[in-house]
């Protein structure tokens, strides 16, 4: 399963950017009406969403709680188009948590059905980094591919753990690399 947590789209909603003439700096970056429209879509799906918060040049932030309380964070950035990022607070990025996927896919359905929005495409961070938001093709859906089954652990007491069977010599991952780095493995 590939989870794309970045969206690019266009809209005719006003941007409400405030850039005083002759000053050269924005007082308020654009995108508040778009962030507010997305917040309303999420609220209609039972999420609790704080009013959009101005994030300077990053745009507008959304603090989101799914109906089950799972926390997420969104960012809406006004460019020549809009970028939306939706992250799971628990992972700091995309997630396979059912509540996160439900909110992501529900928001996709709502944006797709709303005539104020058009040209919606979804991206992974890598796709944006490799190709840039202007050139990346993206996907029509935020989640593609089959769910990866999670293997069930063997019943307790049926297999010895690697640590108990051989003193931990088969440990992998961070701690295995740490032990190897210090010559303890």
Secondary structure, 3 states (H helix, E strand, C coil): CEECCEEEEEECCCCCCEECCCCCCEEECCCHHHHHHHHHHHHHCCCEECCCEECHHHCEEEEEECCCCCEEEEEEEECCCEEEEEEECCCCECCCCHHHHHHHHHHHHHHHHCCCEEEEEEECHHHHHHHHHHHCCCECCCEECCCCCCCCCCCCCCCCCHHHHHCCCCCCHHHHHHHHHCCCC
